[in-house]
């Protein structure tokens, strides 16, 4: 019964992200093959209690959201202090965790990692895992599963003992997002590649997309650009930014929300707030310098 309920709940939460109805932006004739472009604002779906009330999930995008194409699913997970996800395994799927607030004790096979706000953890495929909230405040983190989550991929409870899978995998620890590969695109914005399977071949990164962290100063503007052949999901973790297509109306993305751009979307970013905006950018497939094109 528990397994059936879990499948039903997760199916709902993967479709929980809300998309603005007016996401279509006209960019004139900048791109002859696509005169109409799209920037979609995504707000998390309603709180969904899973794992017998131990965890609350808010979905952003997933395999069951046909509006977007991606090879991963993502959302926010909140765990009250002292609570934890049950011991489980995601078959043939990796997981990325970025701590928004609180502290976590993360089990990855035989490794036990303590993580705090601003740190990231990559869990390889097919590992025994669990996440416990250990801080004084509730734990909240961004959760990315690749390939996208499906109920059939998750094994827990008595089903774990039936599997003949033994791994001794180590997690990849991102102790600070500003220690990644630095890209200087001006005095108002700094970008750091923190997980990129192409640019970081010596790091055991078990997925094909890439993750970058950026900080934009108040009033800062990123140069208008296009990522050739890559979709991009921007999640704002602090502050707020405007994402716009050249010549189009801006989409305001505040903390906790996200913006999705399909491949070849011409766009720019700016911070009209009074504090530094901090964002995570997910590009699929992995970003490389030659696919970035100024517009």
C-alpha positions as CSV (number, residue, x, y, z in Angstrom):
1,X,0.0,0.0,0.0
2,X,2.8,2.4,0.9
3,X,4.5,1.8,-2.4
4,X,1.3,2.5,-4.4
5,X,0.8,5.7,-2.5
6,X,4.4,6.8,-3.0
7,X,4.1,6.3,-6.8
8,X,0.8,8.3,-6.9
9,X,2.2,11.2,-4.9
10,X,5.5,11.4,-6.8
11,X,3.6,11.4,-10.2
12,X,1.6,14.4,-9.0
13,X,4.6,16.3,-7.6
14,X,6.6,16.0,-10.8
15,X,3.8,17.9,-12.5
16,X,3.4,20.5,-9.8
17,X,5.4,23.4,-11.2
18,X,3.2,26.3,-12.3
19,X,3.8,28.1,-15.6
20,X,2.8,31.6,-16.5
21,X,0.2,31.8,-19.3
22,X,1.9,34.8,-20.9
23,X,5.4,33.3,-21.3
24,X,5.5,33.9,-25.1
25,X,7.7,36.8,-26.0
26,X,8.0,38.3,-29.5
27,X,11.6,39.1,-30.5
28,X,10.9,40.4,-34.0
29,X,13.1,39.0,-36.7
30,X,16.3,38.6,-34.8
31,X,16.3,34.9,-35.5
32,X,14.9,34.1,-39.0
33,X,14.0,30.5,-38.0
34,X,12.2,31.6,-34.9
35,X,10.6,35.0,-34.8
36,X,8.6,34.1,-31.6
37,X,10.6,32.9,-28.6
38,X,9.6,31.7,-25.2
39,X,10.8,32.5,-21.7
40,X,8.7,30.6,-19.1
41,X,8.3,31.6,-15.4
42,X,8.0,28.6,-13.2
43,X,6.7,28.7,-9.6
44,X,6.9,25.6,-7.4
45,X,3.7,23.6,-7.0
46,X,1.9,23.3,-3.7
47,X,3.5,21.5,-0.7
48,X,3.3,17.8,-1.2
49,X,3.9,15.5,1.9
50,X,5.8,12.3,1.0
51,X,7.6,9.5,2.9
52,X,4.9,9.3,5.6
53,X,5.2,13.0,6.3
54,X,8.9,13.2,6.7
55,X,9.5,15.3,3.6
56,X,7.7,18.1,1.7
57,X,8.3,18.3,-2.1
58,X,7.6,21.3,-4.4
59,X,8.2,20.4,-8.0
60,X,9.6,22.7,-10.7
61,X,10.1,20.5,-13.8
62,X,10.0,16.8,-14.6
63,X,9.4,14.2,-17.2
64,X,5.7,14.6,-16.9
65,X,5.7,18.3,-17.8
66,X,5.4,18.4,-21.6
67,X,6.0,22.1,-21.9
68,X,9.7,21.6,-21.3
69,X,12.4,19.3,-22.6
70,X,15.1,18.2,-20.2
71,X,17.0,15.1,-19.2
72,X,16.4,15.7,-15.5
73,X,13.7,16.6,-13.0
74,X,14.1,19.1,-10.2
75,X,12.3,20.7,-7.3
76,X,12.6,21.8,-3.7
77,X,12.7,19.5,-0.8
78,X,12.0,20.6,2.8
79,X,12.7,18.4,5.8
80,X,12.0,19.4,9.4
81,X,14.8,19.2,11.9
82,X,15.3,15.6,13.0
83,X,13.3,14.1,10.1
84,X,15.0,12.2,7.2
85,X,14.3,10.5,3.9
86,X,14.1,6.7,4.3
87,X,17.0,4.6,3.0
88,X,16.5,4.2,-0.7
89,X,18.1,3.8,-4.1
90,X,17.4,5.5,-7.4
91,X,18.1,2.9,-10.1
92,X,20.4,4.2,-12.9
93,X,19.9,7.8,-11.7
94,X,22.2,10.3,-10.1
95,X,21.2,13.1,-7.8
96,X,22.4,16.6,-7.2
97,X,21.7,18.4,-3.9
98,X,22.2,22.1,-3.2
99,X,21.6,23.3,0.3
100,X,19.5,26.5,0.4
101,X,19.2,26.6,4.2
102,X,19.8,24.4,7.2
103,X,22.2,21.5,7.6
104,X,22.1,18.0,6.4
105,X,23.6,14.6,7.1
106,X,23.8,12.8,3.8
107,X,24.4,9.0,3.5
108,X,26.0,7.8,0.2
109,X,26.8,4.1,0.5
110,X,29.5,3.9,3.2
111,X,30.1,7.7,3.2
112,X,28.4,10.1,5.6
113,X,28.7,13.8,4.6
114,X,27.7,16.8,6.6
115,X,26.6,19.7,4.4
116,X,25.4,23.2,5.2
117,X,24.0,26.2,3.4
118,X,25.6,26.9,0.1
119,X,27.2,23.5,-0.4
120,X,26.4,21.0,-3.1
121,X,26.6,17.2,-3.1
122,X,26.5,14.9,-6.2
123,X,25.3,11.3,-5.5
124,X,26.3,8.8,-8.2
125,X,23.9,6.3,-9.7
126,X,22.6,3.3,-7.8
127,X,23.8,4.3,-4.3
128,X,22.1,3.7,-1.0
129,X,21.2,7.1,0.2
130,X,19.3,9.1,2.8
131,X,19.2,12.8,3.8
132,X,18.6,13.9,7.4
133,X,17.9,17.4,8.7
134,X,20.4,18.1,11.5
135,X,20.5,21.8,12.0
136,X,18.5,24.1,14.2
137,X,16.3,25.3,11.3
138,X,14.4,23.2,8.8
139,X,16.5,21.9,5.9
140,X,15.6,23.1,2.4
141,X,17.5,22.0,-0.7
142,X,17.2,21.9,-4.5
143,X,17.0,18.3,-5.7
144,X,17.9,17.3,-9.3
145,X,17.5,13.7,-10.5
146,X,19.1,12.6,-13.8
147,X,17.7,11.0,-15.9
148,X,14.3,12.4,-14.7
149,X,12.7,10.7,-11.8
150,X,10.2,7.9,-12.3
151,X,8.4,6.0,-9.6
152,X,9.7,2.7,-11.0
153,X,13.3,3.9,-10.5
154,X,13.0,4.3,-6.7
155,X,13.5,1.3,-4.5
156,X,13.0,1.4,-0.7
157,X,11.8,-0.7,2.2
158,X,11.6,-4.4,1.8
159,X,12.4,-4.1,-1.9
160,X,15.9,-3.1,-1.2
161,X,16.8,-6.5,0.3
162,X,15.7,-8.1,-3.0
163,X,18.2,-6.2,-5.1
164,X,21.6,-7.8,-5.8
165,X,23.4,-4.4,-6.2
166,X,26.4,-3.5,-4.2
167,X,28.2,-0.2,-4.7
168,X,31.0,1.6,-2.9
169,X,30.6,5.0,-4.6
170,X,31.9,8.3,-3.2
171,X,29.9,11.5,-3.4
172,X,31.3,14.6,-5.1
173,X,31.4,17.5,-2.7
174,X,31.1,21.1,-3.8
175,X,32.2,22.9,-0.7
176,X,31.7,26.4,-2.2
177,X,30.0,27.4,-5.4
178,X,32.6,30.2,-5.9
179,X,35.4,27.7,-6.1
180,X,34.4,26.4,-9.5
181,X,35.7,27.5,-12.9
182,X,35.4,31.3,-13.0
183,X,34.1,33.1,-16.0
184,X,34.4,36.9,-15.8
185,X,31.8,38.6,-18.0
186,X,32.0,42.0,-16.5
187,X,32.3,43.8,-13.2
188,X,28.5,43.3,-12.4
189,X,28.3,39.6,-12.7
190,X,30.5,36.5,-12.0
191,X,29.7,33.0,-13.1
192,X,31.3,29.8,-11.8
193,X,31.0,26.3,-13.4
194,X,30.5,24.0,-10.4
195,X,29.7,20.8,-12.2
196,X,30.4,20.3,-15.9
197,X,31.2,16.8,-17.3
198,X,33.0,18.3,-20.3
199,X,35.0,21.0,-18.6
200,X,35.8,18.9,-15.5
201,X,36.9,15.5,-16.9
202,X,38.9,14.7,-13.8
203,X,35.8,14.9,-11.6
204,X,33.4,12.0,-11.5
205,X,30.3,13.8,-12.7
206,X,27.6,11.2,-13.5
207,X,25.3,13.3,-15.6
208,X,25.3,15.1,-19.0
209,X,23.9,18.5,-18.0
210,X,26.0,21.2,-16.4
211,X,25.5,23.5,-13.4
212,X,26.8,27.0,-12.9
213,X,26.5,29.4,-10.0
214,X,26.2,33.2,-10.6
215,X,26.1,36.4,-8.5
216,X,24.7,39.6,-10.1
217,X,25.3,42.9,-8.3
218,X,22.4,45.4,-8.0
219,X,21.9,47.1,-11.3
220,X,24.1,44.5,-13.0
221,X,23.3,43.2,-16.5
222,X,24.5,40.1,-18.3
223,X,25.2,40.5,-22.0
224,X,22.4,39.3,-24.3
225,X,23.3,35.8,-25.5
226,X,22.1,32.6,-27.1
227,X,23.1,29.1,-26.1
228,X,23.2,27.1,-29.4
229,X,21.5,23.8,-29.0
230,X,21.2,24.0,-25.2
231,X,18.1,24.5,-23.0
232,X,18.6,26.5,-19.8
233,X,16.8,26.5,-16.4
234,X,17.6,29.4,-14.1
235,X,16.7,28.9,-10.4
236,X,16.9,32.1,-8.2
237,X,18.1,31.2,-4.8
238,X,18.4,34.7,-3.4
239,X,17.2,38.1,-4.6
240,X,15.4,38.6,-7.9
241,X,16.3,39.1,-11.5
242,X,14.6,40.0,-14.8
243,X,15.0,37.6,-17.7
244,X,14.2,39.1,-21.1
245,X,14.4,38.4,-24.8
246,X,15.9,41.3,-26.8
247,X,13.0,43.6,-27.6
248,X,10.6,41.8,-25.4
249,X,8.9,42.3,-22.0
250,X,11.0,41.1,-19.0
251,X,10.0,38.1,-16.8
252,X,10.6,38.8,-13.1
253,X,12.0,35.8,-11.3
254,X,12.1,36.1,-7.5
255,X,13.8,33.9,-5.0
256,X,12.4,30.4,-5.0
257,X,11.1,30.6,-8.6
258,X,12.7,29.6,-11.9
259,X,12.8,30.6,-15.6
260,X,13.1,28.1,-18.4
261,X,14.5,28.9,-21.9
262,X,14.4,26.4,-24.8
263,X,17.5,25.8,-26.9
264,X,18.6,28.8,-29.1
265,X,16.6,31.3,-27.0
266,X,18.0,34.8,-27.2
267,X,17.9,36.4,-23.7
268,X,19.6,38.5,-21.1
269,X,19.5,38.9,-17.3
270,X,19.5,42.0,-15.1
271,X,19.3,42.6,-11.4
272,X,16.9,45.5,-10.6
273,X,16.9,44.8,-6.9
274,X,18.9,46.4,-4.1
275,X,20.8,43.2,-3.1
276,X,23.0,40.7,-4.8
277,X,21.0,38.1,-6.8
278,X,22.3,34.5,-6.6
279,X,21.2,32.0,-9.2
280,X,21.9,28.4,-10.3
281,X,21.9,27.8,-14.0
282,X,21.3,24.3,-15.4
283,X,22.1,23.8,-19.1
284,X,21.2,20.6,-21.0
285,X,23.4,19.2,-22.5
286,X,26.6,20.5,-20.8
287,X,27.7,24.1,-21.5
288,X,31.0,24.8,-23.4
289,X,32.4,28.2,-24.3
290,X,31.9,27.7,-28.1
291,X,28.2,27.4,-27.8
292,X,27.8,30.8,-26.2
293,X,26.9,33.4,-28.7
294,X,26.5,37.2,-28.1
295,X,23.4,38.7,-29.7
